[in-house]
């Protein structure tokens, strides 16, 4: 812990204007998600100080003007003069792209973020940024601004003056405050709930770190809204939190920790009575929503260890086949958190860990620690419960095997259930095709007539499908509506699913804009989340937005999707109008449905995405699980299911193209 961190430790790889020209290259998007990405970059620096043992407090403050501050009590950004650039280490970090102390492993053994890019990118995309460093009993200060010079040329993130000493202090660490540029971002409104969820997650992952969130925009009794997070149990507390609305099979989560090949492995796991697995994985505190090698190692280890235990304890007979990994993961909630150097990401969204050495390390640690846990006679009751659940899952799997034959046998699952139901499109290029899953036969009929049959297929649903959160896989496969969806997608199911075989680039849920429609959307999203998660992570799942109102005056017609748009349409169309409130999709004729909801040139779709897997799991459990009280509380807080955010897995609205 005595390692010093000086300006000479900062390596500069290259020099900032390009960030403003192409912000998407650095933060992915200029939507609300990109805005929050700026905050995560600064927060990650403080988390890295804590994860490496130099800090135990982090404070995030949202100010009334939407500027935001992040303060930690770590070592503080180096204030000395950089040996090559002859400016302070602080100025190097905030003005030089690809400059930071994380390119070697001497100052930070493990780190997240953009590895030095983050601080300078935040500066480049802000109107102004201020930094205070508390170091050696002194306070250092510098401010950066982005503005046009006297000749009209934009100066990006330039310092107003060199770093200066402005006072004395007993504090240590850094405080960075910045105001995102509203000419770059669609919005600069930081969302309290989004920030809170991520900070809570980081507190779980960084045991003993105290994180405080303050929102000065929300004042009560003269005091700003404040929430604090600190978890002495770390990921054990995380699993307890994730399972709080479920029925656990054993009271205390199982903690597996160890270090192999310089990779630090921490895993907490607890079984519950549900039929689904919930695995949340991280590397250096970065969520790996697509999984990767660490998850592969974990799954392989628990399958082997538990099969060995089952055989040695006569829970499996000599002639019986081993149980599968799926059997052992039914009802499992686990958090995998590893720390490693030189992380390599893969996958559609770069959230899949590709390091093969991570698989080896995790598998070794889990095999050793879980074997020891199961060999301990004090844990016999827990192990028996887990194995009994796995054996029960195997029986269900065998029952489901016959149901799955319908998916594999084309004569049964590709023809019979869809006769007279699916109206296929004529196009043979999946990358251009769209599948509309439509609520009700009446709306389905209008959609079939109004569609462009060259690339749009229609699958009407009769009534509400099953709530898969409360059903076993064999019951899901026995449901005609879900069998029809599986067949229409044409990419298999469960272990035979292959995203590359999907027949449609867009799968669009089209339901009424009322509470029943909201319920159907939630049921279908839950089905895709549980059984076709790649459909979501690869960006194929959408929600269609039918209008609520038709405003007409003579031959002039306008549509409104909410009350605000209704008032604007009334003002635009003038006096003498009529307003029709649509009660359902079936009230629209084919031409209206095409004009408002299906025409790629005019329609508005919501893409379903997963940014925060743990939060999505909580929402699915709350809305669709067995525990009634959390659902009542959620509905009381989010009573309007007609709102765009009726299901929090929906992250952002995009215009269809």
N, C-alpha and C positions, 0 to 999 in steps of 0.2 A: 504493500500500500504506500510505500515511500517513493515510488517512481515520480520524478518531476516531469512536468509537461511544459515545454518552452517553445518560443517562436521557431527555434531551429528544428523542431520536430515536425513542422508543417511543410509538406511537400507540395509543390505546385506543378501540375501536369499541363495545364494550358490556360489561356487568358480570357465579355459577358453579354454583349448586345444581342447575341443570337437567341438568348433565352426569351426575350420579349417577342421576337419575330416568330418563334416556334415554341410556345410554352408547352404544347402538347407533348413534345419530345421529352420534356423533363418531368412533368407532373400528370401526364395522361390526358387531361381535359381541363377546360376553363369553366366547367359547371361547378355546382356546389361541392361536388366530390373533389375537384381540383383545389378549390379554396381550402378545404379542410386538409388536403395533402400538405399545403404550406405549413399549417400548424403542426402536423405530425413530424415534419422534418426538424423543426425546432425542438419539439417535445422529445424526439428520439435522442437528440444530443444530451439532454438531461437524464434520460433513461439510461443511456450508455454510461454516464458518470456513475449512476446508482448501481447498475449491473456489474460494473468493474470495481465496486467497493469504495467509491469516492464521495457519494452523496446519499442522503436518506430522506430528502424532502424535495417536492416539486410543487410549484404553485402556478396555475393557469388562470389568468384574469381576463375576462371579456369586458372591454370598456364601452361606454355609451355610443361612441362613434364607430364601433365595430373594429377598432384596433384591438390588438390582443397581446398580452404579455405572458412570457414563460420564464419562470425563475427557478433555479436550482441552487443547492448549497454544495456543489462540487468544487473542483479545483479552480474553476474560472478559465475562460479562454486566455491563452498566453498573451501578455501585454508587452513583452519585450520586442526588440527590433529584429525582423527577419534578416538573417545574414546575407541573403542574396538580393531581396527586393528592397531592403532598407526602409521598410515601413513596419508598423506594429503587427504582431500576429493577429490581432483582432481585425485589422483592416484587410489582411491577406485572406482570412476566412470568409469575410463578407463581400469581397470584391473580385476575388480570383476564382474562376470556375475550375473545378477539380483541384481544390486546395483543402487540405485538412490533415488531421493527425491520425487518420484511420487507415492509411494505405499500408502501414506496417502494423505489426501486432505488439509493439512495445508499449504504446500508450493505451490502447484499447485491445484487450485480448479478444473480445467479441463485441460486434457493433451492428446496429441496424441502419435504416435510412439509406440515403444515396451516397454514402461514403465520401463526404467532403463536398459534394455538389449542393447539398441541401441548403446550407446557410446562404450561399451566394445566389441561389435561385430564388429564395424567399426575398432577398434584397432586391433582385432584379424585377420581381413581379409586385413590388410594393410601392406606394407613393412615397413613403418614408419608413425608415427603420432606425430605432435607437438601441444602443447596447450599453449596458453598465456591467463592469466587472469588479468584483469584490475580491481583492487579492493582497496579501501581505499588509493588511490593516488599512489599505487605501481603496478609494473608489475611482475607477477610470470610466470615461464616458466618450462616446462618439455617435454622431448622427449621420445618416445617409439619406439622400433624396434622389428622386427621379423627376427631372423637369427639363424643359427646353432652355438652351442658353440664349444669349442675345441674338444669335443668328438663326434661331429656330431649330437647331439641331438637338435632338433628345440626348441628354446625359443620363445614363442609366446607373442608379445606385451609387452615385459619387459621394464621397465624404465631404461634409461641409468644412471640416478642419481635422487635423491629425488627432489621434487618441490623446486625451488630456486627463490629468489627475485633478479631480474636483472636490475631494474631501477624504475624510477618514471613516473607518467602519470596523466593527468587530465581525461583520458577516464575511462569508466566503461564497464564491460561486459566480453565476452570471444571470443577468436579466435582460431578455431581448423583447422589445416591443415593436410591432410593425402594423401598418395599415395597408391591407391589400388594395391593389389598384382597381377601381371600379370600371376603368376603361378596358381592362383585360378580362375580368371575370363577369359571368352572367349575374352573379350576386356576391355581395361581400357580407352577407348576414350569416354569422356563425350560428349553427343550430345547437342549442344547449344539449339536447338529448344525444345528438351524434357525438359531441365532444365528451359528454359524460360516459357514454358506453365505452369509448376507446380508452379513456383514462382509467375506468374501473377495470377493464381488461388488463391494462398495463400494470395496475396495482396487484392484481392476482398473479401476474407472471413475474413480478419483481418483489419477492417476499420481503416484508418489513419496510418497504418504501411508502412514505406518507404522501399522498397526492391530494391537493386541494383545488377545487374548481370554484371560481367566483364569477358571477355574472352581474355586472353593475347596471345592466339594462333592466333587470328585474329587481325592483326595490320594494321591500316590505318593512314598514315601521322605520324607515330611514336607513335600513341595512340591505346590502345586496344579497341576492340568493347565493348560498354557499353549500357545497357538498364536499365531503372528504372521504377518501378511500385508503384503507391500510389493512393488509391481510397478513397476519403473522403465520398463517398456515400456507400461504402461497397457493399453488395449484390444487392442493387438497381442499382449500376453501372454495376454489373455483368450481370443482366438481360438485361440492355440496350445493353451491349456488345453482348450477345447471340442473341438478336433480331435485330442487326444492319443491317442485310441483308434481313430482313423480313418487312412486312408492319404491324405496330402495330395498334390495334383498339383504343388505348388511349395513350396519350403521356407519362404520368408518370406511372411507375410501382406502384402497391399497396404494401405498406409495412405493415406487420403484426408482431408485436413484443410483447413479454410478458414472464413472468416466472411463471411456475406452478410446484409444488413439487420439487423445487430446480433444475428444468430443464429450461435453458434459450432457448427460441424459437425465431428465426428470420426468416421470410419468405418474399421474394419479388416475385411478380407475375405480368405478363403483357400478355395480349392476342394479338395475331396477326392473320392475315387472312389465315394462313395455315390450313390444315386439321389434323395435328398431334399434340400430346402433347409432351412437353419436360420438364421433371422434373429432377432436379439435386439435390441430397441430400447429406448432410455431417453431421457427428457427430464429434465434437472436431477437425474440419478441415480435417477429414479423409473421402475420397469419399466413399459413399455407393452405388456402381453402381448396386447392386441387390435390392436396396430399403430397405424395412423393416418397422418396426412399426411406425416410424415417418411419412413415406409416407402414410401408411394406415390411420393414424389419420388425416392427411391433406386432403386426398381424401374424407373421410367420412364427414368431417366438411363442405367442400365447396359444396358437394352434398346436404346436409341438409339445409344449410343457403340459398343457391340459389333457391332451390325448395320452401322454405318458402317465399322468396321474390317474386318469380314468382306468387305464389298463392295470396299473400296479395296485389299484384298490378295488378291482373286480367290478367296476361300474360299466366296463365294456367286456363282453365275453370274447373268448379267443377267436371265434369265427366271425365275430361282428367287425364290420369295417370301421375305420377311424371316423370320428365326427369331423365335419368340415369347419373351416374358419368362420363361415356364416353362422353355424350353430353356436359356436363359442362367443360370438359377438352380439347375439340377440339380447337386447336390453342393456348393452354395455355403454356406459358414458365414460369417456377417457379424455384426458388432456395430456398431450405430448409436447414437451418444451425442451428443445435442445439448444446448446450453445456450441458454435463451431466457427472456424476460420474459412475464408475463401468460399463463401456460399455461392452455389450455382443454381439459378432458377430456370425452370422450363415451363411449358404449358401455354395455353391460350392467353392467359392474363399474367403470366410470369409469377404465379403463386404456387408452383409445384417444385419441390426440392429435388434436384437432380444428382446430388453428390452420392455416389455409390458407397463411399465410406460411412455415410450416415446410416445406411441400412445395416451394415456390419456391426457398427457400434451399438445401435439400439437393440438389435437382435441379441447381441452378447449380454448386454446389461439386463434386458428383460428375462432372458433365459436363466441367468444366474440368480437374480433377485426374486423372480416369481417362483422358481423352483424351491428356493429357501423358504419363501412364505408358505407354500403349499405343503412343504415337509414338516412345518411346525405344527405339532399336535394341537396347539391352542387355536389354530385356524381351521380345524377339521370341519366344523359346522358351516363356516362360510364357504369352504371349497365344495362341500356336499351340495349346498344350495345352488351354487354356480353350475356344477355339473348336472344336477337334476334339470335345471332350466335348459341347458344345452341338449340334453337327451330329449326333452320335450320338443325343442326346436327341430331336432333331427326327425322326429316322428311327423311333425307338420311338413317338413321339407319333403319327406317321402310322399305325403298326401298331395303336396303341391306339384310333385314331379309329374303326376298324371295330368294335372290341369295344364302344366306347361307344354305337354304334348300337343295341346290344341294350338299353341303358338308356333310350334315347330312343324306341325302337319298342315300344309297349305290348304288342303281340302276342307279343314275344319275352321282354322282361325283366319285364313286370308280370304275365304270366299263366303261361307255360310253366314257368319254374323253380320257381314256388311252388305249383303244383297238388299237393295232398295234403301240403303242407309247412307253410305258414303257416296257423295257425288264427286268423283275424281276429276282432276284437271287433265287437259290433254298434253300439257308440256312434259317433257321427259328430262328436264334439267333441274335437279333438286335445289340447286343454288338459287333458282328463280321462283320456285314454287312456294305457295302458302297454304296452310291448312287452318280453316276456321272451325273451331269447336263451338257450336252454337246451342244456346239454351232453348229447348223447345222445338216442336215440329213446325209451329206457325212461323217463327222467326227463321227456322231452317229453310222453310219453303221460300220465303222472301229472299234469303241469302242465295239460295240456289238459282233463283231467277235473275237476281241483280248482279251476280258476280261476273268476273271475266274468266270464263272457263278455260282460257289458255294457261293460266297459272294459279288459279284459286280453286281449292277443293273445299267442300262443305261436309261436316260431320255433325248432324243434329243429335242432341242428347235428350232422352225422355226422362224427365224428373231429375231429382237430385242424386248424384252418384254416392257411393259409400264414403264414409269418413275413414280413410285408410289408417289414420293414427290409432284407431281402436280395433283394427282388423289384422288377422294374420295374412301372410302372403297367399295362402291357398284360397282364402275368402275373397281377396282382391281379384285373383284370377278367375274366380267363379262369377264375378260380376260382369254382366253383358256390356255395360257402358265402358268399363275399363278395358275389357278385351277388345272392343271396337277401336279404342284409342291406340292400344298397343299394335293392333294389326295395321291401322292406318299409317302409323309412323314407320313401320316396316324395318325397324332396326333391332328387333329382338327385345328380350326382357331379362332383367336380373343378370345372371352370369353370362347370358348370351347376347346382352346388349352391346351394340357397336355404333357409336355416334356417327361414324363415317358412312353408315348405311341409311341414315335418316332420309326420308323422301322429300322433306320440306325444309327450306331455310328458315321460314317463320311459322311458328305454331301460335295461333292467335285465339285466346279465349274471348268469346263474345256472349255476354250475359246482360240481362236487364240492369238498368241503373237504379235498382232498389235494394232493399235488404236481402231479399231472396237471391237476387243476382249476386250481391256481395258474398253471400254464403256459398253459392256455387263456385264463384271464382276462388274463394279460399280453399274449398275442398279440392278443386282441380290443381291449384298451386301446391297444396300439400302432397297430392299424389305425385306430381312431377318432382318435387323436392325429395321425396323419399325414394322414388324408384327410377327417376331420370334426371339426376342432379346435373349431369353434364349438359343436358338440354338448356339449363339455366346458366351454368358457368360459361358455356360457349356462346351465349347470347341469342338463343333461338326462341325463347318463350316471351310472348307479348300479351297484353290485355287491350282489347279494342275499347274505344270510348264512344259509346252512342250518346247523342245529345239528349238533354232533358226537355228542351223546349223547341218548338217551331214557331217563329214569328213571321206572320204573312201579312202583306198589304198588296192587294191586286196580284200581279204576277211576280212581285218581289218577295223572296223568301230568305230568311236568315235563321241560323240555328244557334242555340246556346247550350253550353255544357254545365253551367252553374248559374247561381242567382246574379252574380256580378256581370257575367256576359249577357244575361237576360236584360238587365237594365240598360246596358250599353247598346244592345240591339234595338230596344224600344226607342231609345233616343235617336239612333241612326235612321230607323225606318220612318219615323214621324207618326203623326196622329192617324187614327183610323185603322190600326193594325188589329189582328187577332192573334191570340197566343194559344197554342196547343201544348199541353203537358203530356209527354209520352209516358204511359204507364209500363210499357214494355216494348221490346223489339218487334213483336208481332203486329204492333199498330202501324209500323212503317211499311209502305209499299216497296217493291224491289228498287225502284228508282231512288227513293229517299234513303234507303239503307246503303245503296252504292254511293250516293253523293256525300253522306255524312260519315260513314264508318268503314267503307271498304275500298274506296277509290284512293290509290296510293298518292295521287296528286293533292288530295284534300284532307284525308283522314288524319287523325292523331292517335298514335299508339303509345302505350306505356311498356317499356321493356322491363321484364322482371330480372333483377340481378341480385347477387349476394355479395355485399361488402363486409358484413359482420356476421360470420357463421354462427357464433355463439348467441347473438341476439336473435337471429332467425330461428334457431332452435328453441329459444325461450318463447317466441311469439307462436310458433307452431304448437308447442306443448300447451301454452295458455289457451289458445283458441280452440284446439282440436283434441286436447287430452281429456282424461277422466276427472280431473279435479275441477269442481264447479266454481268454487269461490274465487280463484284467480281470474277465471273467465268473466265472472260478474263484475269484478273490479276493473278489468280491462275495458269491458263494454261501457261501464259507467264513465270512464275517462275518455273513451273514443267512440261515442255513441253514434256518430253519423257515418254509417257505412256507405253513403253515397260519395264521400270525399275520395279524392284521388289516393290518399294515403291510408285506405281502409286496411291494407295489409302491409306491414312495414318492410317486408322483403322487397317491395317496389321502391326503387331508389331514384329514378329520374325519368322524366318524360322526354321522348324523342319524336321528332317528326318522321313519319315513315317515308322511305324512299325506295 
